[in-house]
Amino acid sequence: MGRTILIGLLTMGGCAAVGEGARTVAQGAGAAATAPLEDLNLRRRYIPTVLLQAEANPYDARNLNRCSTIAAEIARLDEALGPDTDEPPMPDGRNLSQRASDAAAEAALDAIRDAATDFIPGRDWIRRLSGAEQHSRHVQSAIEAGRLRRAYLKGLGMRQNCAPPAAPRWFTPRR
């Protein structure tokens, strides 16, 4: 499978992109191969503090009486979650062969991750018994709470007539 991907990329004329894709696979292979450590709950995904705070109280409005404090809190959430859906995508400057190389590298890493976790018999039960499944649900809950809090803060910013980023990108404050 890996050879097929590389041959396809070479025929697209992306020799430099293939080199970059190979580096991406080499750098991510270790993490992909150690994926079973997460199933055994020996390695856990880090949950940023701002997401844990959002999970505890997504509608906390203390100290949010100024646009600058709302914008700062939204910036903390953006750092943990990535850009909100109202943000335009950042231009990445990659050409078609580079995007194809990156997609092939991600596919290769997914295949390595799948192969590393597929050999575990009763993987679902092991994840439940080790606590890995519970931690995975906690991570997803914290992400969802962070998204909810960011939306709440942008609504709060609109109500206070704040300019973006303390409000959605499309919002124009009244003068």
N, CA, C and O of each residue as an XYZ file, in Angstrom:
700
protein
N       0.818     -1.179      0.000
C       0.000      0.000      0.000
C       0.874      1.260      0.000
O       0.598      2.196     -0.750
N       1.900      1.295      0.811
C       2.775      2.454      0.904
C       3.464      2.749     -0.406
O       3.627      3.909     -0.784
N       3.876      1.686     -1.111
C       4.530      1.878     -2.414
C       3.559      2.477     -3.412
O       3.932      3.353     -4.192
N       2.317      2.017     -3.398
C       1.316      2.536     -4.315
C       1.132      4.033     -4.108
O       1.043      4.790     -5.075
N       1.076      4.458     -2.858
C       0.917      5.880     -2.544
C       2.120      6.662     -3.051
O       1.964      7.714     -3.670
N       3.316      6.152     -2.792
C       4.524      6.862     -3.225
C       4.616      6.943     -4.741
O       4.994      7.983     -5.281
N       4.280      5.867     -5.432
C       4.316      5.876     -6.897
C       3.314      6.881     -7.433
O       3.610      7.611     -8.378
N       2.135      6.925     -6.841
C       1.121      7.897     -7.261
C       1.603      9.322     -7.087
O       1.370     10.171     -7.946
N       2.259      9.580     -6.004
C       2.762     10.936     -5.765
C       3.877     11.300     -6.730
O       3.954     12.436     -7.199
N       4.739     10.341     -7.024
C       5.824     10.603     -7.969
C       5.286     10.915     -9.352
O       5.820     11.787    -10.037
N       4.242     10.223     -9.774
C       3.690     10.479    -11.092
C       2.994     11.829    -11.151
O       2.807     12.372    -12.240
N       2.614     12.376    -10.028
C       2.007     13.706    -10.008
C       3.072     14.788    -10.122
O       2.741     15.969    -10.231
N       4.331     14.407    -10.098
C       5.395     15.392    -10.233
C       5.771     16.039     -8.921
O       6.315     17.143     -8.912
N       5.499     15.389     -7.833
C       5.760     15.990     -6.528
C       6.935     15.352     -5.832
O       6.789     14.875     -4.707
N       8.102     15.326     -6.462
C       9.274     14.688     -5.849
C       9.636     15.331     -4.515
O       9.912     14.625     -3.546
N       9.639     16.660     -4.452
C       9.955     17.348     -3.192
C       8.872     17.078     -2.171
O       9.153     16.909     -0.984
N       7.628     17.037     -2.635
C       6.513     16.792     -1.724
C       6.590     15.388     -1.137
O       6.240     15.184      0.025
N       7.045     14.422     -1.926
C       7.180     13.057     -1.425
C       8.198     13.012     -0.302
O       7.994     12.329      0.702
N       9.293     13.737     -0.468
C      10.302     13.790      0.588
C       9.718     14.351      1.869
O      10.008     13.842      2.952
N       8.902     15.390      1.769
C       8.252     15.985      2.933
C       7.251     15.007      3.545
O       7.168     14.884      4.767
N       6.490     14.311      2.694
C       5.533     13.317      3.185
C       6.228     12.178      3.904
O       5.746     11.692      4.927
N       7.365     11.752      3.366
C       8.125     10.687      4.017
C       8.634     11.140      5.382
O       8.646     10.361      6.335
N       9.054     12.398      5.474
C       9.490     12.942      6.777
C       8.326     12.966      7.761
O       8.496     12.644      8.937
N       7.146     13.348      7.280
C       5.957     13.384      8.141
C       5.653     11.995      8.677
O       5.357     11.835      9.861
N       5.725     10.990      7.811
C       5.468      9.613      8.243
C       6.528      9.170      9.249
O       6.204      8.560     10.268
N       7.777      9.474      8.966
C       8.863      9.079      9.870
C       8.700      9.731     11.238
O       8.931      9.088     12.262
N       8.306     10.999     11.264
C       8.138     11.696     12.539
C       6.927     11.184     13.311
O       6.965     11.120     14.540
N       5.860     10.820     12.618
C       4.636     10.391     13.289
C       4.530      8.903     13.511
O       3.614      8.453     14.200
N       5.443      8.119     12.947
C       5.353      6.661     13.049
C       5.478      6.180     14.489
O       4.791      5.243     14.895
N       6.336      6.808     15.248
C       6.503      6.402     16.649
C       5.230      6.571     17.443
O       4.842      5.679     18.197
N       4.579      7.704     17.284
C       3.326      7.959     18.003
C       2.237      7.003     17.524
O       1.450      6.505     18.330
N       2.188      6.745     16.221
C       1.177      5.834     15.685
C       1.410      4.408     16.174
O       0.457      3.695     16.491
N       2.664      3.995     16.236
C       2.981      2.630     16.653
C       2.744      2.421     18.148
O       2.504      1.296     18.586
N       2.809      3.487     18.925
C       2.588      3.352     20.371
C       1.135      3.613     20.760
O       0.832      3.765     21.943
N       0.239      3.666     19.786
C      -1.183      3.863     20.061
C      -1.749      2.847     21.053
O      -2.637      3.203     21.827
N      -1.268      1.584     21.065
C      -1.802      0.644     22.066
C      -1.570      1.103     23.510
O      -2.291      0.674     24.412
N      -0.585      1.960     23.740
C      -0.368      2.466     25.099
C      -1.567      3.264     25.590
O      -1.856      3.281     26.786
N      -2.265      3.924     24.673
C      -3.487      4.632     25.050
C      -4.592      3.644     25.375
O      -5.374      3.870     26.299
N      -4.668      2.533     24.616
C      -5.682      1.511     24.892
C      -5.481      0.884     26.265
O      -6.446      0.510     26.931
N      -4.245      0.772     26.680
C      -3.937      0.178     27.985
C      -3.931      1.227     29.100
O      -3.675      0.910     30.262
N      -4.213      2.476     28.733
C      -4.255      3.601     29.658
C      -2.896      3.884     30.288
O      -2.808      4.379     31.412
N      -1.839      3.562     29.546
C      -0.486      3.853     30.009
C      -0.016      5.220     29.519
O       0.924      5.799     30.064
N      -0.681      5.724     28.485
C      -0.406      7.060     27.981
C      -1.758      7.728     27.764
O      -2.654      7.153     27.145
N      -1.897      8.955     28.284
C      -3.172      9.655     28.201
C      -3.031     10.946     27.398
O      -1.989     11.601     27.401
N      -4.091     11.273     26.731
C      -4.139     12.528     25.986
C      -4.322     13.673     26.978
O      -5.187     13.611     27.852
N      -3.516     14.705     26.842
C      -3.548     15.867     27.732
C      -4.790     16.709     27.456
O      -5.139     16.957     26.302
N      -5.453     17.145     28.524
C      -6.607     18.034     28.406
C      -6.170     19.407     28.921
O      -5.845     19.540     30.101
N      -6.156     20.432     28.060
C      -5.750     21.766     28.507
C      -6.645     22.287     29.634
O      -7.838     21.988     29.687
N      -6.053     23.061     30.519
C      -6.762     23.598     31.679
C      -7.989     24.400     31.272
O      -9.024     24.312     31.933
N      -7.896     25.184     30.194
C      -9.024     26.009     29.774
C     -10.235     25.144     29.415
O     -11.375     25.571     29.600
N     -10.000     23.943     28.909
C     -11.112     23.043     28.583
C     -11.689     22.410     29.847
O     -12.899     22.203     29.939
N     -10.841     22.107     30.810
C     -11.345     21.582     32.087
C     -12.183     22.635     32.808
O     -13.198     22.310     33.423
N     -11.756     23.895     32.732
C     -12.532     24.982     33.332
C     -13.871     25.140     32.623
O     -14.897     25.349     33.271
N     -13.866     25.042     31.310
C     -15.110     25.143     30.545
C     -16.046     23.988     30.877
O     -17.263     24.163     30.944
N     -15.478     22.825     31.081
C     -16.286     21.654     31.430
C     -16.942     21.840     32.796
O     -18.089     21.441     32.995
N     -16.224     22.441     33.727
C     -16.749     22.648     35.076
C     -17.861     23.698     35.090
O     -18.828     23.561     35.840
N     -17.733     24.754     34.262
C     -18.738     25.820     34.260
C     -18.672     26.583     32.935
O     -18.007     27.616     32.849
N     -19.356     26.084     31.905
C     -19.256     26.731     30.596
C     -19.890     28.121     30.533
O     -19.575     28.903     29.636
N     -20.768     28.431     31.467
C     -21.471     29.721     31.439
C     -20.970     30.683     32.509
O     -21.688     31.607     32.891
N     -19.777     30.485     32.987
C     -19.197     31.371     33.991
C     -18.946     32.746     33.366
O     -18.198     32.869     32.396
N     -19.579     33.776     33.932
C     -19.455     35.126     33.382
C     -18.652     36.055     34.302
O     -18.596     37.263     34.068
N     -18.041     35.500     35.332
C     -17.244     36.323     36.239
C     -16.107     37.002     35.480
O     -15.453     36.383     34.641
N     -15.879     38.272     35.782
C     -14.791     39.068     35.206
C     -14.868     39.200     33.682
O     -13.849     39.436     33.031
N     -16.033     39.054     33.125
C     -16.194     39.182     31.672
C     -17.031     40.417     31.337
O     -17.926     40.357     30.495
N     -16.737     41.521     31.995
C     -17.504     42.737     31.779
C     -16.849     43.673     30.764
O     -17.375     44.753     30.495
N     -15.710     43.274     30.200
C     -15.010     44.077     29.195
C     -14.740     43.232     27.957
O     -14.528     42.023     28.047
N     -14.752     43.880     26.818
C     -14.499     43.173     25.548
C     -13.112     42.532     25.536
O     -12.944     41.440     24.993
N     -12.126     43.190     26.120
C     -10.758     42.654     26.099
C     -10.650     41.352     26.901
O      -9.901     40.453     26.516
N     -11.384     41.243     28.002
C     -11.323     40.003     28.782
C     -12.059     38.867     28.067
O     -11.647     37.710     28.141
N     -13.146     39.206     27.380
C     -13.858     38.189     26.590
C     -12.955     37.702     25.456
O     -12.846     36.500     25.212
N     -12.310     38.645     24.769
C     -11.410     38.281     23.661
C     -10.248     37.426     24.157
O      -9.840     36.487     23.474
N      -9.712     37.737     25.333
C      -8.603     36.954     25.883
C      -9.046     35.528     26.199
O      -8.305     34.578     25.947
N     -10.239     35.377     26.746
C     -10.752     34.036     27.056
C     -11.009     33.250     25.769
O     -10.731     32.052     25.703
N     -11.533     33.919     24.757
C     -11.760     33.261     23.457
C     -10.425     32.846     22.848
O     -10.325     31.773     22.253
N      -9.398     33.683     22.991
C      -8.072     33.346     22.460
C      -7.517     32.100     23.141
O      -6.908     31.258     22.481
N      -7.719     31.969     24.454
C      -7.273     30.757     25.174
C      -7.987     29.523     24.633
O      -7.372     28.473     24.447
N      -9.283     29.655     24.384
C     -10.048     28.528     23.840
C      -9.610     28.210     22.408
O      -9.503     27.042     22.035
N      -9.359     29.247     21.609
C      -8.883     29.024     20.237
C      -7.554     28.280     20.232
O      -7.313     27.433     19.372
N      -6.698     28.598     21.190
C      -5.404     27.920     21.278
C      -5.586     26.428     21.568
O      -4.852     25.597     21.033
N      -6.549     26.096     22.402
C      -6.791     24.688     22.757
C      -7.597     23.947     21.704
O      -7.377     22.757     21.479
N      -8.534     24.642     21.054
C      -9.471     23.981     20.141
C      -9.162     24.178     18.666
O      -9.654     23.431     17.821
N      -8.355     25.174     18.356
C      -8.175     25.542     16.962
C      -9.198     26.614     16.610
O     -10.008     26.995     17.456
N      -9.173     27.104     15.374
C     -10.066     28.193     15.004
C     -11.538     27.785     15.027
O     -11.885     26.629     14.784
N     -12.391     28.764     15.326
C     -13.831     28.552     15.349
C     -14.352     28.458     13.920
O     -13.646     28.812     12.976
N     -15.569     27.988     13.760
C     -16.140     27.811     12.421
C     -16.419     29.127     11.721
O     -16.572     29.147     10.500
N     -16.490     30.235     12.462
C     -16.734     31.523     11.807
C     -15.449     32.166     11.285
O     -15.495     33.230     10.667
N     -14.321     31.537     11.526
C     -13.033     32.057     11.057
C     -12.746     31.546      9.651
O     -12.973     30.371      9.362
N     -12.247     32.421      8.769
C     -11.878     31.936      7.437
C     -10.665     31.013      7.538
O      -9.815     31.198      8.409
N     -10.583     30.024      6.655
C      -9.428     29.120      6.708
C      -8.139     29.875      6.395
O      -8.103     30.756      5.536
N      -7.101     29.509      7.107
C      -5.798     30.144      6.892
C      -5.198     29.616      5.591
O      -5.200     28.407      5.359
N      -4.685     30.506      4.739
C      -4.012     30.023      3.528
C      -2.722     29.322      3.941
O      -1.921     29.867      4.700
N      -2.535     28.127      3.441
C      -1.356     27.376      3.862
C      -0.220     27.420      2.842
O       0.887     26.969      3.138
N      -0.470     27.949      1.661
C       0.594     28.112      0.680
C       1.091     26.818      0.064
O       2.101     26.818     -0.641
N       0.393     25.706      0.320
C       0.842     24.438     -0.256
C       0.258     24.268     -1.651
O      -0.867     24.687     -1.921
N       1.036     23.648     -2.534
C       0.508     23.348     -3.860
C      -0.159     21.971     -3.826
O      -0.156     21.295     -2.797
N      -0.722     21.571     -4.949
C      -1.482     20.326     -5.025
C      -0.638     19.111     -4.641
O      -1.110     18.233     -3.919
N       0.595     19.055     -5.115
C       1.423     17.877     -4.816
C       1.785     17.822     -3.332
O       1.898     16.738     -2.760
N       1.966     18.989     -2.706
C       2.254     18.997     -1.272
C       1.041     18.552     -0.468
O       1.180     17.810      0.503
N      -0.164     19.005     -0.870
C      -1.391     18.568     -0.173
C      -1.601     17.074     -0.359
O      -2.008     16.385      0.576
N      -1.324     16.563     -1.567
C      -1.463     15.127     -1.817
C      -0.463     14.342     -0.989
O      -0.793     13.282     -0.457
N       0.746     14.847     -0.876
C       1.773     14.186     -0.079
C       1.371     14.145      1.395
O       1.539     13.125      2.063
N       0.842     15.255      1.891
C       0.390     15.295      3.283
C      -0.764     14.330      3.518
O      -0.812     13.657      4.547
N      -1.693     14.259      2.567
C      -2.817     13.333      2.698
C      -2.328     11.889      2.686
O      -2.827     11.056      3.443
N      -1.358     11.592      1.833
C      -0.801     10.237      1.779
C      -0.060      9.908      3.068
O      -0.139      8.782      3.560
N       0.657     10.879      3.616
C       1.369     10.655      4.875
C       0.388     10.388      6.007
O       0.620      9.506      6.833
N      -0.703     11.141      6.052
C      -1.728     10.913      7.080
C      -2.363      9.531      6.917
O      -2.623      8.850      7.909
N      -2.613      9.113      5.676
C      -3.181      7.790      5.426
C      -2.220      6.704      5.891
O      -2.641      5.703      6.470
N      -0.933      6.902      5.637
C       0.070      5.921      6.074
C       0.127      5.851      7.596
O       0.218      4.764      8.166
N       0.073      7.001      8.252
C       0.084      7.008      9.721
C      -1.171      6.354     10.285
O      -1.100      5.643     11.288
N      -2.316      6.587      9.653
C      -3.550      5.924     10.083
C      -3.423      4.408      9.943
O      -3.884      3.662     10.807
N      -2.798      3.953      8.853
C      -2.607      2.520      8.647
C      -1.686      1.935      9.718
O      -1.934      0.838     10.219
N      -0.629      2.661     10.069
C       0.285      2.194     11.130
C      -0.460      2.134     12.459
O      -0.334      1.158     13.198
N      -1.232      3.172     12.766
C      -1.999      3.227     14.015
C      -3.004      2.069     14.068
O      -3.143      1.410     15.099
N      -3.702      1.827     12.955
C      -4.678      0.730     12.908
C      -4.002     -0.617     13.084
O      -4.504     -1.477     13.807
N      -2.866     -0.802     12.428
C      -2.149     -2.076     12.551
C      -1.656     -2.289     13.973
O      -1.667     -3.413     14.474
N      -1.228     -1.226     14.619
C      -0.715     -1.344     15.986
C      -1.822     -1.664     16.979
O      -1.583     -2.353     17.970
N      -3.032     -1.170     16.726
C      -4.120     -1.423     17.677
C      -4.940     -2.662     17.324
O      -5.605     -3.223     18.195
N      -4.905     -3.097     16.068
C      -5.709     -4.252     15.654
C      -5.239     -5.571     16.252
O      -6.021     -6.516     16.351
N      -3.964     -5.649     16.653
C      -3.467     -6.925     17.171
C      -3.940     -7.198     18.598
O      -3.758     -8.309     19.096
N      -4.534     -6.226     19.259
C      -4.974     -6.407     20.646
C      -6.313     -7.141     20.647
O      -7.315     -6.593     20.188
N      -6.343     -8.375     21.158
C      -7.612     -9.096     21.220
C      -8.507     -8.485     22.306
O      -8.038     -8.161     23.397
N      -9.782     -8.335     21.998
C     -10.714     -7.764     22.969
C     -10.388     -6.321     23.301
O     -10.510     -5.898     24.450
N      -9.976     -5.572     22.301
C      -9.535     -4.193     22.506
C     -10.597     -3.349     23.218
O     -10.264     -2.567     24.109
N     -11.862     -3.496     22.837
C     -12.925     -2.717     23.472
C     -12.993     -2.994     24.970
O     -13.145     -2.072     25.771
N     -12.879     -4.264     25.345
C     -12.934     -4.617     26.767
C     -11.707     -4.093     27.507
O     -11.812     -3.612     28.636
N     -10.560     -4.188     26.873
C      -9.325     -3.690     27.504
C      -9.429     -2.189     27.730
O      -9.034     -1.688     28.783
N      -9.963     -1.466     26.741
C     -10.141     -0.019     26.903
C     -11.092      0.301     28.054
O     -10.871      1.253     28.803
N     -12.131     -0.483     28.190
C     -13.082     -0.247     29.299
C     -12.452     -0.572     30.648
O     -12.555      0.208     31.595
N     -11.804     -1.719     30.727
C     -11.228     -2.164     32.001
C     -10.039     -1.306     32.441
O      -9.817     -1.117     33.637
N      -9.281     -0.792     31.480
C      -8.097      0.000     31.824
C      -8.440      1.450     32.164
O      -7.618      2.172     32.728
N      -9.648      1.870     31.821
C     -10.038      3.258     32.055
C      -9.769      4.153     30.862
O     -10.076      5.345     30.906
N      -9.196      3.600     29.784
C      -8.879      4.399     28.596
C     -10.144      4.915     27.919
O     -10.164      6.039     27.417
N     -11.185      4.114     27.902
C     -12.442      4.536     27.275
C     -13.064      5.697     28.047
O     -13.573      6.645     27.449
N     -13.019      5.617     29.366
C     -13.547      6.693     30.198
C     -12.757      7.985     29.981
O     -13.342      9.064     29.891
N     -11.432      7.877     29.898
C     -10.609      9.066     29.653
C     -10.901      9.641     28.269
O     -10.948     10.860     28.107
N     -11.094      8.790     27.282
C     -11.418      9.251     25.935
C     -12.737     10.018     25.939
O     -12.856     11.051     25.282
N     -13.723      9.519     26.672
C     -15.002     10.228     26.787
C     -14.816     11.566     27.503
O     -15.455     12.557     27.148
N     -13.937     11.591     28.515
C     -13.662     12.830     29.233
C     -13.023     13.863     28.304
O     -13.382     15.039     28.352
N     -12.088     13.440     27.466
C     -11.452     14.341     26.495
C     -12.511     14.930     25.566
O     -12.531     16.140     25.342
N     -13.387     14.089     25.027
C     -14.433     14.565     24.116
C     -15.410     15.506     24.821
O     -15.870     16.483     24.230
N     -15.723     15.213     26.078
C     -16.604     16.078     26.858
C     -15.967     17.447     27.079
O     -16.648     18.468     26.986
N     -14.679     17.475     27.368
C     -13.972     18.738     27.590
C     -13.912     19.553     26.294
O     -14.057     20.775     26.327
N     -13.702     18.896     25.167
C     -13.684     19.593     23.877
C     -15.052     20.196     23.588
O     -15.149     21.352     23.174
N     -16.096     19.427     23.802
C     -17.455     19.926     23.566
C     -17.775     21.089     24.492
O     -18.385     22.065     24.057
N     -17.380     21.010     25.753
C     -17.607     22.109     26.698
C     -16.833     23.353     26.269
O     -17.336     24.468     26.407
N     -15.622     23.178     25.753
C     -14.839     24.309     25.270
C     -15.507     24.990     24.087
O     -15.531     26.218     24.005
N     -16.050     24.199     23.173
C     -16.767     24.775     22.028
C     -18.021     25.520     22.490
O     -18.323     26.607     21.998
N     -18.733     24.935     23.424
C     -19.926     25.562     23.977
C     -19.571     26.892     24.652
O     -20.252     27.897     24.454
N     -18.505     26.886     25.444
C     -18.092     28.114     26.131
C     -17.684     29.195     25.131
O     -18.028     30.364     25.309
N     -16.958     28.817     24.091
C     -16.544     29.799     23.089
C     -17.774     30.433     22.431
O     -17.810     31.646     22.227
N     -18.775     29.622     22.102
C     -19.999     30.157     21.503
C     -20.712     31.083     22.491
O     -21.204     32.144     22.105
N     -20.768     30.687     23.751
C     -21.388     31.519     24.781
C     -20.658     32.860     24.901
O     -21.291     33.913     24.981
N     -19.327     32.813     24.912
C     -18.546     34.042     25.049
C     -18.752     34.972     23.848
O     -18.827     36.190     24.015
N     -18.842     34.417     22.663
C     -19.072     35.255     21.485
C     -20.467     35.880     21.533
O     -20.651     37.022     21.111
N     -21.441     35.139     22.042
C     -22.774     35.719     22.235
C     -22.751     36.818     23.278
O     -23.400     37.851     23.111
N     -22.014     36.604     24.346
C     -21.848     37.616     25.387
C     -21.172     38.859     24.803
O     -21.555     39.986     25.117
N     -20.177     38.648     23.964
C     -19.502     39.757     23.305
C     -20.431     40.532     22.390
O     -20.357     41.760     22.330
N     -21.306     39.833     21.675
C     -22.293     40.518     20.828
C     -23.219     41.370     21.691
O     -23.515     42.516     21.352
N     -23.671     40.809     22.799
C     -24.584     41.533     23.689
C     -23.922     42.797     24.242
O     -24.587     43.809     24.464
N     -22.609     42.728     24.462
C     -21.876     43.884     24.985
C     -21.340     44.778     23.865
O     -20.594     45.723     24.119
N     -21.728     44.470     22.621
C     -21.346     45.265     21.453
C     -19.830     45.270     21.221
O     -19.255     46.299     20.865
N     -19.200     44.131     21.422
C     -17.758     43.985     21.218
C     -17.467     43.666     19.759
O     -18.275     43.050     19.065
N     -16.314     44.093     19.319
C     -15.843     43.745     17.978
C     -15.188     42.363     18.025
O     -14.747     41.926     19.088
N     -15.121     41.676     16.889
C     -14.383     40.411     16.858
C     -12.934     40.627     17.280
O     -12.382     41.683     16.970
N     -12.311     39.726     17.942
C     -12.648     38.324     18.189
C     -13.505     38.089     19.428
O     -13.764     36.937     19.775
N     -13.958     39.156     20.110
C     -14.824     38.971     21.273
C     -16.269     38.726     20.850
O     -17.149     38.604     21.702
N     -16.517     38.656     19.568
C     -17.818     38.356     18.981
C     -17.539     37.570     17.703
O     -16.389     37.473     17.276
N     -18.579     37.009     17.090
C     -18.342     36.287     15.825
C     -17.731     37.201     14.764
O     -17.943     38.413     14.780
N     -16.982     36.618     13.856
C     -16.265     37.360     12.820
C     -17.207     38.233     11.988
O     -16.811     39.315     11.553
N     -18.425     37.794     11.763
C     -19.374     38.520     10.910
C     -20.040     39.688     11.627
O     -20.668     40.521     10.973
N     -19.922     39.775     12.942
C     -20.628     40.789     13.722
C     -19.970     42.160     13.584
O     -18.751     42.293     13.691
N     -20.802     43.178     13.344
C     -20.331     44.558     13.278
C     -20.944     45.305     14.451
O     -22.166     45.433     14.532
N     -20.106     45.803     15.366
C     -20.649     46.524     16.528
C     -21.368     47.808     16.114
O     -20.986     48.468     15.148
N     -22.418     48.147     16.867
C     -23.128     49.403     16.644
C     -22.293     50.546     17.180
O     -21.602     50.384     18.186
N     -22.339     51.662     16.551
C     -21.575     52.848     16.998
C     -22.343     53.627     17.997
O     -21.863     54.651     18.484
